[in-house]
Amino acid sequence: MLLRKTVFALALIGASVPAAFANNGMSIVGGEKGVEFHDTPSLKSRADVQKDLDASRKNPTIADGGKSLAGGALYIFPQHSMTFKDGKAVHTDNLNHDTPKPSLTMTHDERQAAARLQGL
């Protein structure tokens, strides 16, 4: 009995292995179907790019106030900072505080998409 179960399990594994590595016969370019690579001319010379890289390594602060570390693998988000002056809270950071609050009202399409996800 044990021998039959073992043989059946090995046959099942053997039958599933070729299906796991099957190719549909379509040519895949660049790792994805339908992707084509084109040479894009650059407006910067290699020396300019190297100069920009050296400058970013010396000062890893990005335009939004965050910092890029470990060659771009880590990112430190910008933090809000405040202090009190004359009894009022005043921002001491360089972040933009004029952005509007996000709208929590869903559109009809967003409600339908959420309902479809709930049904899954």
N, CA, C and O of each residue as an XYZ file, in Angstrom:
480
protein
N       0.817     -1.188      0.000
C       0.000      0.000      0.000
C       0.866      1.259      0.000
O       0.602      2.210     -0.735
N       1.902      1.246      0.837
C       2.797      2.394      0.906
C       3.526      2.591     -0.421
O       3.751      3.720     -0.854
N       3.888      1.487     -1.056
C       4.572      1.557     -2.347
C       3.653      2.180     -3.408
O       4.113      2.996     -4.207
N       2.376      1.815     -3.430
C       1.440      2.385     -4.406
C       1.265      3.880     -4.180
O       1.226      4.648     -5.141
N       1.157      4.309     -2.912
C       1.006      5.745     -2.618
C       2.253      6.523     -3.036
O       2.157      7.626     -3.575
N       3.412      5.943     -2.783
C       4.657      6.611     -3.157
C       4.771      6.744     -4.667
O       5.129      7.809     -5.170
N       4.470      5.676     -5.392
C       4.530      5.707     -6.856
C       3.526      6.707     -7.402
O       3.845      7.451     -8.329
N       2.317      6.741     -6.850
C       1.298      7.695     -7.298
C       1.757      9.132     -7.041
O       1.581      9.990     -7.905
N       2.339      9.412     -5.877
C       2.808     10.759     -5.558
C       3.929     11.183     -6.504
O       3.950     12.323     -6.968
N       4.857     10.279     -6.792
C       5.955     10.599     -7.698
C       5.438     10.826     -9.120
O       5.941     11.700     -9.826
N       4.453     10.058     -9.541
C       3.876     10.235    -10.874
C       3.153     11.567    -10.973
O       3.226     12.245    -11.998
N       2.463     11.939     -9.919
C       1.758     13.222     -9.902
C       2.743     14.386     -9.962
O       2.515     15.355    -10.687
N       3.817     14.299     -9.215
C       4.850     15.349     -9.240
C       5.502     15.399    -10.615
O       5.728     16.481    -11.157
N       5.804     14.237    -11.182
C       6.426     14.177    -12.504
C       5.539     14.753    -13.590
O       6.035     15.337    -14.553
N       4.231     14.595    -13.444
C       3.310     15.122    -14.446
C       3.151     16.630    -14.331
O       2.864     17.298    -15.324
N       3.332     17.173    -13.134
C       3.128     18.618    -12.952
C       4.372     19.436    -13.259
O       4.248     20.629    -13.535
N       5.549     18.860    -13.224
C       6.787     19.607    -13.472
C       6.840     20.199    -14.875
O       7.159     21.383    -14.990
N       6.551     19.464    -15.955
C       6.613     20.078    -17.281
C       5.618     21.230    -17.443
O       5.915     22.197    -18.145
N       4.461     21.148    -16.816
C       3.474     22.226    -16.924
C       3.974     23.490    -16.248
O       3.622     24.592    -16.669
N       4.772     23.356    -15.226
C       5.278     24.524    -14.512
C       6.286     25.295    -15.359
O       6.420     26.509    -15.209
N       6.991     24.605    -16.243
C       8.003     25.259    -17.055
C       7.573     25.431    -18.509
O       8.403     25.719    -19.372
N       6.311     25.261    -18.776
C       5.813     25.354    -20.150
C       5.866     26.783    -20.646
O       5.677     27.732    -19.885
N       6.126     26.919    -21.933
C       6.132     28.233    -22.576
C       5.035     28.217    -23.621
O       4.824     27.204    -24.288
N       4.342     29.320    -23.769
C       3.248     29.335    -24.727
C       3.732     29.543    -26.157
O       2.909     29.666    -27.064
N       5.017     29.585    -26.379
C       5.554     29.694    -27.725
C       5.700     31.134    -28.208
O       6.274     31.367    -29.272
N       5.192     32.105    -27.446
C       5.305     33.502    -27.865
C       6.680     34.036    -27.481
O       7.235     33.677    -26.443
N       7.195     34.868    -28.308
C       8.483     35.481    -28.023
C       8.308     36.561    -26.974
O       7.420     37.406    -27.086
N       9.135     36.535    -25.977
C       9.069     37.532    -24.916
C      10.311     38.408    -25.045
O      11.439     37.920    -24.988
N      10.085     39.710    -25.220
C      11.175     40.657    -25.394
C      11.297     41.474    -24.121
O      10.333     42.113    -23.699
N      12.473     41.461    -23.505
C      12.687     42.277    -22.325
C      11.981     41.766    -21.093
O      11.792     42.533    -20.149
N      11.581     40.504    -21.051
C      10.964     39.953    -19.870
C       9.454     40.070    -19.854
O       8.811     39.409    -19.039
N       8.858     40.878    -20.714
C       7.409     41.018    -20.764
C       6.949     40.998    -22.203
O       7.686     41.398    -23.104
N       5.741     40.538    -22.419
C       5.188     40.492    -23.758
C       4.925     41.909    -24.248
O       4.380     42.735    -23.516
N       5.307     42.182    -25.464
C       4.994     43.468    -26.074
C       5.899     44.617    -25.670
O       5.601     45.764    -26.002
N       6.977     44.358    -24.976
C       7.887     45.429    -24.557
C       8.996     45.560    -25.584
O       9.644     44.575    -25.937
N       9.209     46.759    -26.055
C      10.302     47.020    -26.976
C      11.171     48.122    -26.390
O      10.664     49.103    -25.846
N      12.460     47.956    -26.503
C      13.387     48.958    -26.007
C      13.876     49.820    -27.156
O      14.194     49.314    -28.232
N      13.934     51.115    -26.927
C      14.422     52.055    -27.919
C      15.519     52.895    -27.301
O      15.446     53.265    -26.129
N      16.537     53.194    -28.092
C      17.578     54.093    -27.619
C      17.016     55.496    -27.526
O      16.370     55.981    -28.455
N      17.264     56.145    -26.403
C      16.780     57.499    -26.191
C      17.988     58.415    -26.061
O      18.823     58.213    -25.178
N      18.095     59.411    -26.917
C      19.246     60.301    -26.808
C      19.170     61.121    -25.531
O      18.089     61.538    -25.115
N      20.312     61.350    -24.916
C      20.375     62.121    -23.681
C      20.859     63.528    -23.966
O      21.642     63.752    -24.889
N      20.392     64.465    -23.178
C      20.839     65.839    -23.318
C      22.065     66.129    -22.473
O      22.661     67.200    -22.586
N      22.449     65.170    -21.616
C      23.605     65.353    -20.739
C      24.750     64.466    -21.192
O      24.543     63.374    -21.722
N      25.943     64.951    -20.976
C      27.120     64.135    -21.274
C      27.400     63.216    -20.087
O      26.825     63.382    -19.011
N      28.280     62.259    -20.292
C      28.629     61.340    -19.210
C      29.261     62.088    -18.043
O      29.023     61.739    -16.887
N      30.059     63.106    -18.327
C      30.691     63.892    -17.263
C      29.638     64.638    -16.441
O      29.762     64.739    -15.221
N      28.589     65.167    -17.112
C      27.526     65.863    -16.383
C      26.775     64.902    -15.460
O      26.449     65.253    -14.326
N      26.506     63.705    -15.944
C      25.811     62.714    -15.139
C      26.664     62.318    -13.943
O      26.144     62.173    -12.837
N      27.969     62.140    -14.148
C      28.874     61.782    -13.054
C      28.940     62.905    -12.032
O      28.998     62.645    -10.830
N      28.932     64.165    -12.501
C      28.956     65.307    -11.588
C      27.674     65.351    -10.743
O      27.735     65.629     -9.545
N      26.515     65.078    -11.359
C      25.252     65.041    -10.624
C      25.243     63.917     -9.588
O      24.732     64.095     -8.482
N      25.809     62.758     -9.944
C      25.880     61.634     -9.013
C      26.747     61.984     -7.812
O      26.374     61.698     -6.674
N      27.900     62.599     -8.054
C      28.780     62.996     -6.952
C      28.100     64.018     -6.045
O      28.240     63.952     -4.824
N      27.363     64.966     -6.635
C      26.667     65.977     -5.839
C      25.566     65.338     -4.992
O      25.367     65.731     -3.842
N      24.855     64.365     -5.542
C      23.786     63.718     -4.771
C      24.348     62.850     -3.655
O      23.698     62.662     -2.626
N      25.543     62.325     -3.852
C      26.164     61.549     -2.774
C      26.632     62.457     -1.637
O      26.591     62.064     -0.471
N      27.075     63.669     -1.973
C      27.504     64.604     -0.936
C      26.314     65.164     -0.163
O      26.401     65.347      1.051
N      25.204     65.439     -0.850
C      24.012     65.980     -0.215
C      22.818     65.140     -0.664
O      22.250     65.399     -1.725
N      22.427     64.136      0.129
C      21.368     63.219     -0.309
C      19.946     63.759     -0.126
O      18.987     62.995     -0.242
N      19.785     65.055      0.157
C      18.454     65.612      0.346
C      17.754     65.760     -0.999
O      18.320     66.302     -1.949
N      16.509     65.269     -1.070
C      15.717     65.318     -2.291
C      14.841     66.562     -2.241
O      14.707     67.175     -1.182
N      14.251     66.942     -3.353
C      13.475     68.177     -3.454
C      12.320     68.231     -2.457
O      11.953     69.322     -2.020
N      11.734     67.091     -2.081
C      10.609     67.115     -1.151
C      11.046     67.197      0.304
O      10.195     67.217      1.193
N      12.343     67.244      0.573
C      12.839     67.364      1.930
C      13.285     66.047      2.532
O      13.878     66.035      3.610
N      13.014     64.934      1.858
C      13.444     63.633      2.348
C      14.908     63.389      2.022
O      15.536     64.160      1.297
N      15.435     62.313      2.564
C      16.832     61.973      2.310
C      16.928     60.576      1.722
O      16.248     59.651      2.168
N      17.779     60.436      0.716
C      18.045     59.159      0.085
C      19.356     58.623      0.640
O      20.381     59.302      0.590
N      19.322     57.396      1.171
C      20.516     56.799      1.760
C      20.796     55.446      1.118
O      19.930     54.868      0.462
N      21.985     54.961      1.309
C      22.426     53.642      0.823
C      22.244     53.528     -0.683
O      21.753     52.514     -1.178
N      22.637     54.561     -1.406
C      22.565     54.531     -2.861
C      21.144     54.512     -3.398
O      20.900     54.001     -4.491
N      20.209     55.063     -2.643
C      18.822     55.115     -3.080
C      17.983     53.965     -2.568
O      16.781     53.921     -2.828
N      18.587     53.029     -1.843
C      17.836     51.884     -1.325
C      16.974     52.266     -0.124
O      15.945     51.636      0.120
N      17.377     53.279      0.618
C      16.617     53.733      1.782
C      16.153     55.164      1.556
O      16.821     55.947      0.880
N      15.013     55.493      2.121
C      14.477     56.838      2.005
C      13.940     57.259      3.359
O      13.135     56.547      3.959
N      14.376     58.402      3.841
C      13.883     58.955      5.093
C      12.885     60.042      4.752
O      13.229     61.028      4.099
N      11.641     59.863      5.196
C      10.587     60.816      4.884
C      10.812     62.129      5.624
O      11.327     62.137      6.742
N      10.422     63.251      4.992
C      10.560     64.537      5.673
C       9.612     64.600      6.869
O       8.492     64.094      6.805
N      10.056     65.214      7.945
C       9.274     65.288      9.174
C       8.800     66.718      9.411
O       9.501     67.681      9.099
N       7.606     66.837      9.965
C       7.115     68.142     10.375
C       7.806     68.531     11.670
O       8.087     67.687     12.521
N       8.071     69.813     11.804
C       8.599     70.318     13.065
C       7.929     71.657     13.356
O       7.697     72.462     12.454
N       7.629     71.873     14.613
C       6.939     73.089     15.029
C       7.583     73.626     16.293
O       8.243     72.900     17.038
N       7.376     74.905     16.515
C       7.820     75.550     17.751
C       6.763     76.584     18.134
O       5.923     76.950     17.312
N       6.805     77.039     19.341
C       5.859     78.050     19.800
C       6.532     79.413     19.819
O       7.599     79.590     20.408
N       5.889     80.375     19.163
C       6.351     81.767     19.168
C       5.159     82.641     19.506
O       4.137     82.586     18.823
N       5.274     83.425     20.520
C       4.212     84.328     20.962
C       2.910     83.569     21.214
O       1.833     84.081     20.912
N       2.994     82.368     21.759
C       1.810     81.595     22.097
C       1.157     80.883     20.939
O       0.089     80.298     21.118
N       1.753     80.905     19.745
C       1.184     80.238     18.575
C       2.164     79.198     18.046
O       3.381     79.379     18.103
N       1.610     78.114     17.535
C       2.443     77.074     16.931
C       2.870     77.531     15.540
O       2.033     77.918     14.724
N       4.179     77.487     15.271
C       4.733     77.933     13.998
C       5.563     76.790     13.418
O       6.356     76.161     14.119
N       5.365     76.535     12.123
C       6.144     75.491     11.455
C       7.587     75.949     11.289
O       7.846     77.087     10.898
N       8.520     75.054     11.588
C       9.935     75.348     11.392
C      10.548     74.473     10.303
O      11.753     74.534     10.059
N       9.719     73.656      9.648
C      10.228     72.816      8.567
C      10.062     73.528      7.228
O       9.481     74.612      7.162
N      10.570     72.920      6.171
C      10.484     73.499      4.828
C       9.417     72.822      3.974
O       9.442     72.941      2.749
N       8.488     72.117      4.598
C       7.450     71.422      3.857
C       6.350     72.392      3.430
O       6.123     73.409      4.087
N       5.673     72.076      2.333
C       4.576     72.887      1.842
C       3.340     72.583      2.682
O       2.895     71.437      2.739
N       2.786     73.597      3.332
C       1.614     73.415      4.187
C       0.356     73.980      3.553
O      -0.653     74.145      4.238
N       0.392     74.279      2.263
C      -0.755     74.853      1.568
C      -1.540     73.824      0.772
O      -2.481     74.188      0.067
N      -1.185     72.564      0.863
C      -1.881     71.554      0.077
C      -3.288     71.350      0.630
O      -3.480     71.350      1.846
N      -4.268     71.179     -0.244
C      -5.646     70.987      0.241
C      -5.813     69.616      0.891
O      -5.069     68.679      0.601
N      -6.791     69.522      1.764
C      -7.072     68.243      2.410
C      -7.663     67.296      1.377
O      -8.399     67.741      0.496
N      -7.362     65.998      1.461
C      -7.899     65.052      0.487
C      -9.415     64.905      0.639
O      -9.958     65.005      1.739
N     -10.073     64.669     -0.476
C     -11.512     64.473     -0.471
C     -11.813     63.019     -0.146
O     -11.222     62.113     -0.733
N     -12.720     62.796      0.775
C     -13.084     61.438      1.155
C     -14.340     60.975      0.434
O     -14.816     59.866      0.678
N     -14.883     61.802     -0.446
C     -16.065     61.444     -1.202
C     -15.652     60.585     -2.392
O     -14.788     60.970     -3.181
N     -16.282     59.415     -2.510
C     -15.950     58.499     -3.598
C     -16.808     58.807     -4.818
O     -17.983     59.154     -4.695
N     -16.212     58.677     -5.987
C     -16.971     58.832     -7.224
C     -17.770     57.555     -7.473
O     -17.581     56.545     -6.796
N     -18.655     57.620     -8.445
C     -19.479     56.456     -8.784
C     -18.602     55.280     -9.218
O     -18.848     54.142     -8.821
N     -17.585     55.552    -10.028
C     -16.686     54.484    -10.494
C     -15.909     53.869     -9.334
O     -15.704     52.656     -9.296
N     -15.477     54.705     -8.389
C     -14.743     54.186     -7.236
C     -15.640     53.317     -6.357
O     -15.185     52.305     -5.824
N     -16.911     53.702     -6.198
C     -17.845     52.892     -5.418
C     -18.081     51.541     -6.090
O     -18.141     50.511     -5.418
N     -18.216     51.545     -7.423
C     -18.415     50.282     -8.136
C     -17.194     49.386     -8.017
O     -17.328     48.177     -7.828
N     -16.006     49.965     -8.125
C     -14.783     49.172     -8.000
C     -14.662     48.587     -6.594
O     -14.254     47.437     -6.431
N     -15.017     49.378     -5.579
C     -14.958     48.884     -4.197
C     -15.976     47.775     -3.986
O     -15.692     46.805     -3.282
N     -17.164     47.899     -4.587
C     -18.185     46.862     -4.451
C     -17.727     45.569     -5.120
O     -17.986     44.479     -4.609
N     -17.041     45.688     -6.272
C     -16.531     44.491     -6.945
C     -15.470     43.801     -6.081
O     -15.429     42.573     -6.005
N     -14.613     44.599     -5.431
C     -13.581     44.017     -4.569
C     -14.199     43.353     -3.358
O     -13.700     42.325     -2.901
N     -15.273     43.914     -2.828
C     -15.949     43.321     -1.676
C     -16.565     41.979     -2.054
O     -16.635     41.070     -1.227
N     -17.005     41.853     -3.288
C     -17.651     40.618     -3.733
C     -16.670     39.492     -3.982
O     -17.074     38.333     -4.068
N     -15.361     39.812     -4.102
C     -14.366     38.766     -4.385
C     -14.094     37.911     -3.220
O     -13.281     36.990     -3.306
